[in-house]
Amino acid sequence: MSDIKNFIIIPFILFLSCGEPEKNVDIPQDIYDKEQRVIERIQSKYGNAKIYKDDNGLVCDIYIDSLRNGEVPVDLQLFDSLKMLMLYDGEISELPEWISKLPLKSIYLPNNRFNQFPDQLLNMTLLEVIVLNDNPISSVNETLNFPKLKQFWMPGTKITKFPIIKQEPNSPSIDFHLAETPIDSIPDEISSMRIKKIWMTDCNQLTYITPNLGKQDSLEELNFRFFASPGTGVFNPNSKPKTVPVPKEIAHCKNLKSLNLGHNKLTAIPDYVFEIESLENLELWDNQISEIPEKIVKLQKLKDIYLPNNNLKTFPRSFGQMPNLETISVWGNAISKENLPVEMFDINREKKCALLLYMSNDKSYEGLPVSQEQFERGYRWYGRQY
């Protein structure tokens, strides 16, 4: 498993739990007793099982890893309040029919042996989270009916088509995490969905992205980065960087906050970027960009800009007119302090902008075109607090 896939699954393990149980007197004692007997059986057979209870003292979350026999524990069907199930790093290739009767809201089945999208999930319309990363799944149904779905994770699978989720008028917008898949297009049909995030890093086969993406008013994040550079901290040896065909229409996404086009073989910042007035985070790592144009000032909501490993030699003067900037990271460029424009320091920021010029994180003031006092009115060296 690559570093990026490890990164993807870890957050769920950290934040999903039910907290301390608090019994509800309306629940008969025999229900608690039955569940306790089942818990003891599961923990006796699966020593690594983690079981959490809700405020009523009923089992709601279960984590079990390394199910090497490929069988889903049959005792799980006895938990009538089970909302979250994680069965990871096992050899499961098929789900039992009874699983569709559980009131699950979240199901995590990463690193197993599913060859197709599990049919048993198709009727589980309460699902809000589906995680199937790193399974050898090659296809999904043409349309999936999950009206409450919020997160759909299938990175590291073999699917070639972008999943289309059937939604209702009050359905939430969806996070799609489809990194390292051979998906070849983001089709026109996505206009039937409300999408919040698309994370498609290292998708080497992606050749078409519909202009309809620009109609996604709910879209907040796009990530089309390639992780092919060992020096960036996250390295995928199978990555084959290319220029992802992002349509200029994404400039119409009025709520787009984050855009990542790292390692996209860009020689300039695309013009449409400067029209995304809602943008707060811009990541253009590992390209061949030689200039940040002065019109970057149009992005007045921009907080963080990352351009390590490009061909920059200086900054735009207009950085001095961007009061919301919080991070400028440009290590791996040919920028010298002497070449920084004086005008970029003509600003007072309540929250100082963290500046990272060099990989060595040089924090000296020698060579700057302004005094330390002037520098510290709007900036601080990355890693140093004032």
C-alpha positions in Angstrom: 0.0 0.0 0.0 1.3 3.4 -0.9 1.8 6.3 1.6 -1.2 8.2 0.3 -3.5 5.3 0.9 -2.3 4.9 4.4 -2.9 8.6 5.0 -6.5 8.2 3.7 -7.8 5.6 6.0 -6.1 6.7 9.3 -8.4 9.6 10.1 -11.5 7.4 10.4 -9.8 5.2 13.0 -9.0 8.3 15.0 -12.3 10.1 15.2 -15.1 7.6 15.0 -16.3 6.4 18.4 -19.4 6.7 20.4 -18.1 8.0 23.8 -19.0 6.7 27.2 -22.3 4.8 27.6 -25.2 6.2 29.5 -28.0 3.8 30.2 -31.6 4.6 29.2 -34.1 3.1 31.7 -36.6 2.5 28.8 -34.3 -0.3 27.5 -34.9 -3.7 29.1 -32.0 -5.1 31.0 -32.1 -8.4 29.0 -31.1 -6.4 25.9 -28.0 -5.2 27.7 -27.3 -8.7 29.0 -27.7 -10.2 25.5 -25.3 -7.6 24.0 -22.8 -8.2 26.7 -22.7 -11.9 26.0 -22.2 -11.2 22.3 -19.4 -8.7 23.0 -17.6 -11.3 25.1 -17.9 -13.9 22.4 -16.5 -11.5 19.7 -13.6 -10.3 21.9 -12.8 -13.9 22.8 -12.6 -14.9 19.2 -11.2 -11.6 17.8 -8.8 -10.2 20.4 -8.2 -7.1 18.3 -11.9 -6.1 18.1 -12.8 -2.6 19.3 -16.4 -2.2 20.4 -18.0 1.1 21.4 -21.4 1.9 22.8 -23.8 4.8 22.4 -25.3 7.0 25.1 -27.9 4.4 25.7 -25.3 1.7 26.4 -25.9 -0.2 23.2 -23.3 -1.2 20.7 -23.0 1.3 17.9 -19.4 1.0 16.5 -17.2 -2.1 15.8 -13.7 -2.3 14.4 -12.1 -5.6 13.6 -9.0 -6.1 11.5 -7.2 -9.0 9.9 -10.1 -11.3 9.3 -7.9 -13.9 7.5 -10.7 -16.5 7.1 -12.6 -14.1 5.0 -15.8 -14.5 7.0 -17.8 -11.6 8.5 -18.5 -12.6 12.2 -22.1 -13.8 12.3 -22.7 -12.4 15.8 -22.6 -8.8 14.3 -26.2 -9.3 13.2 -27.3 -9.3 16.8 -26.5 -5.7 17.4 -29.7 -3.8 16.5 -28.2 -0.4 17.1 -25.0 -0.9 15.1 -24.3 2.3 13.1 -20.6 1.9 12.1 -18.7 -1.2 11.0 -15.1 -1.3 10.1 -13.6 -4.6 8.8 -10.2 -3.8 7.4 -7.0 -5.5 6.3 -8.6 -8.9 5.9 -9.5 -11.4 3.2 -13.2 -10.7 2.9 -14.5 -11.1 -0.7 -18.2 -11.3 -0.1 -20.7 -9.9 2.5 -23.5 -12.0 4.1 -27.1 -11.2 3.1 -28.0 -10.3 6.7 -25.7 -7.3 6.7 -28.2 -5.3 4.7 -30.7 -5.5 7.6 -28.4 -3.6 10.0 -29.1 0.1 10.5 -25.6 1.0 9.4 -24.7 4.6 8.5 -21.0 3.9 7.9 -19.2 0.9 6.5 -15.5 0.6 6.1 -14.1 -2.4 4.2 -10.6 -1.3 3.1 -7.8 -3.7 2.1 -9.9 -6.7 1.5 -10.5 -8.9 -1.5 -13.7 -7.6 -3.1 -13.7 -8.0 -6.9 -17.0 -6.1 -7.3 -19.0 -3.6 -5.5 -20.9 -5.6 -2.8 -24.5 -6.2 -3.8 -25.5 -6.4 -0.2 -24.9 -2.6 0.1 -27.2 -1.6 -2.6 -30.3 -1.7 -0.5 -28.7 0.0 2.5 -30.1 3.5 1.8 -29.2 4.8 5.3 -25.5 4.7 4.5 -23.7 8.0 4.8 -20.1 6.7 4.5 -18.8 3.9 2.2 -15.1 3.1 2.3 -13.8 0.4 0.0 -10.2 1.5 -0.7 -7.5 -0.9 -1.8 -9.8 -3.7 -3.0 -9.5 -5.2 -6.5 -13.0 -3.9 -7.5 -13.1 -3.2 -11.2 -16.6 -1.8 -11.6 -19.6 -0.3 -9.8 -23.3 -0.2 -10.9 -24.1 2.5 -13.4 -26.2 4.3 -10.8 -26.1 3.8 -7.0 -29.0 4.8 -4.8 -27.6 6.2 -1.6 -29.7 9.3 -0.9 -28.0 10.1 2.5 -24.4 9.5 1.3 -21.8 12.0 2.3 -18.5 10.2 1.7 -17.6 7.7 -1.1 -14.1 6.3 -0.9 -12.7 3.9 -3.4 -9.0 4.9 -3.9 -6.6 2.1 -5.0 -9.4 0.1 -6.7 -9.6 -0.8 -10.4 -12.8 1.1 -11.3 -12.7 2.9 -14.6 -15.9 5.0 -14.4 -16.8 7.8 -12.1 -19.5 6.6 -9.7 -22.9 8.3 -10.2 -25.0 8.5 -7.0 -28.8 8.9 -7.2 -29.8 11.7 -4.8 -33.0 13.3 -3.5 -33.7 17.1 -3.2 -32.5 17.1 0.4 -29.5 14.8 -0.1 -26.2 16.1 1.2 -23.3 16.9 -1.1 -20.7 14.1 -1.4 -17.0 13.7 -0.9 -15.5 11.5 -3.6 -12.1 10.0 -2.9 -10.9 8.1 -5.9 -7.1 8.4 -5.9 -5.0 5.9 -7.8 -7.8 4.5 -10.0 -7.8 4.1 -13.8 -10.9 6.3 -14.1 -10.8 7.9 -17.5 -13.3 10.7 -17.2 -15.5 12.9 -14.9 -18.6 12.6 -17.1 -21.4 15.1 -17.9 -23.7 13.0 -15.7 -22.2 14.5 -12.6 -24.5 17.4 -13.0 -27.2 15.2 -11.5 -25.3 15.2 -8.2 -24.3 17.6 -5.5 -20.5 17.2 -5.0 -18.5 18.7 -2.1 -15.0 17.3 -2.8 -13.2 15.4 -5.6 -9.9 13.8 -4.6 -8.3 12.1 -7.7 -4.6 12.1 -7.1 -2.5 9.9 -9.3 -5.2 9.1 -11.8 -3.1 8.5 -14.8 -5.9 7.6 -17.2 -8.0 10.8 -16.6 -8.4 12.4 -20.0 -11.7 14.2 -19.8 -13.4 16.4 -17.2 -16.8 17.8 -18.0 -17.4 21.5 -18.2 -20.5 20.7 -16.1 -18.1 20.7 -13.1 -18.4 24.5 -13.2 -22.1 24.1 -12.3 -21.3 22.5 -8.9 -22.2 25.3 -6.5 -21.6 22.9 -3.6 -18.0 22.1 -4.7 -15.4 23.1 -2.1 -12.3 21.1 -3.0 -10.5 19.7 -6.1 -7.3 17.6 -5.9 -5.6 16.3 -9.0 -2.1 16.1 -7.7 0.5 13.5 -8.7 2.7 12.2 -6.0 5.8 11.4 -8.1 8.5 13.4 -6.4 10.4 11.7 -3.5 11.3 15.1 -2.0 7.7 16.1 -1.3 7.1 13.8 1.7 4.5 11.6 0.0 5.9 9.5 -2.8 4.1 7.1 -5.1 6.5 5.2 -7.3 3.7 4.3 -9.7 2.7 7.9 -10.3 2.9 9.1 -13.9 2.4 12.9 -13.9 0.5 14.5 -16.7 -1.5 17.7 -17.2 -5.0 17.0 -16.0 -7.6 18.6 -18.3 -9.3 20.8 -15.8 -12.0 22.9 -17.6 -11.9 26.6 -17.4 -15.5 26.5 -16.2 -14.5 25.6 -12.7 -14.0 29.4 -12.3 -17.8 29.4 -11.9 -17.7 27.3 -8.8 -18.6 30.0 -6.3 -17.7 28.0 -3.2 -14.5 26.3 -4.4 -12.0 26.8 -1.6 -9.2 24.5 -2.3 -7.4 23.5 -5.6 -4.4 21.2 -6.0 -2.7 20.8 -9.3 0.6 19.6 -8.0 3.0 17.8 -10.5 0.7 18.6 -13.5 3.5 19.7 -15.8 2.3 23.3 -15.7 4.5 26.1 -17.0 2.2 28.8 -15.8 -0.7 29.2 -13.4 -3.9 28.6 -15.5 -5.9 31.8 -16.1 -9.1 30.4 -14.7 -7.4 30.2 -11.3 -7.5 33.9 -11.0 -11.3 34.0 -11.5 -12.0 31.7 -8.5 -12.7 34.4 -6.0 -13.7 32.0 -3.3 -10.3 30.2 -3.3 -8.5 29.9 0.0 -5.9 27.2 -0.6 -3.9 26.9 -3.9 -1.3 24.1 -4.3 0.9 23.9 -7.3 3.8 21.8 -6.1 6.3 20.3 -8.5 5.5 22.1 -11.7 7.6 24.3 -14.0 5.9 27.6 -13.1 8.3 30.6 -13.4 6.0 33.5 -12.3 3.2 34.3 -9.9 1.4 37.1 -11.8 0.4 40.3 -10.2 -3.3 39.5 -10.8 -3.0 36.9 -7.9 -4.3 39.9 -6.0 -7.8 39.1 -7.4 -7.9 36.2 -4.9 -8.6 38.3 -1.8 -9.8 35.2 0.2 -6.6 33.3 -0.5 -4.9 32.1 2.8 -2.4 29.5 1.7 -0.3 29.2 -1.5 2.1 26.3 -2.1 4.6 26.3 -5.0 7.6 24.3 -3.9 9.8 22.9 -6.6 9.0 25.3 -9.4 11.1 27.8 -11.4 10.2 31.0 -9.4 12.8 33.7 -8.9 10.7 36.3 -7.1 7.2 37.2 -5.8 4.5 39.5 -7.0 4.4 43.0 -5.5 0.7 42.5 -5.0 1.3 40.1 -2.1 1.4 43.3 -0.2 -2.3 43.8 -1.0 -3.5 40.4 0.3 -4.3 40.8 4.0 -5.7 37.2 4.4 -2.5 35.4 3.3 -1.4 33.0 6.1 1.2 30.7 4.3 3.5 31.1 1.4 5.6 28.0 0.8 8.1 28.1 -2.1 11.1 26.0 -1.1 12.9 24.4 -4.0 12.8 27.5 -6.2 15.6 29.9 -7.2 14.3 32.7 -5.0 16.8 34.8 -3.1 15.8 37.3 -0.4 17.5 40.1 -2.3 15.1 39.6 -5.2 11.9 40.0 -3.1 10.0 43.2 -4.0 9.8 45.8 -1.4 6.1 46.4 -2.1 5.1 42.9 -0.8 6.2 44.0 2.7 4.0 47.1 2.6 1.3 45.6 4.7 0.2 45.1 8.3 -1.4 41.8 9.1 -3.0 40.9 12.4 -2.2 37.3 11.7 1.3 37.2 10.3 1.8 35.3 7.0 4.2 32.3 7.4 7.0 32.4 4.8 9.0 29.3 3.8 11.6 30.2 1.2 14.1 27.4 1.6 14.0 23.7 2.5 16.6 24.5 5.2 13.9 26.9 6.6 16.4 29.8 7.0 15.0 32.2 9.5 17.6 35.0 9.2 16.8 38.5 8.2 20.0 39.1 6.4 19.6 39.9 2.7 16.0 41.1 3.0 15.2 44.3 1.1 13.5 45.7 4.2 14.2 45.8 7.9 13.2 43.1 10.3 10.7 45.5 11.8 9.1 46.1 8.4 9.1 42.3 7.6 7.4 41.4 10.9 4.5 43.8 10.3 3.0 41.3 7.8 5.2 38.2 7.9 7.0 35.6 10.1 9.4 32.9 9.2 7.6 29.5 8.9 7.9 27.7 12.2 8.5 30.9 14.3 5.8 32.5 16.3 5.6 36.2 17.3 
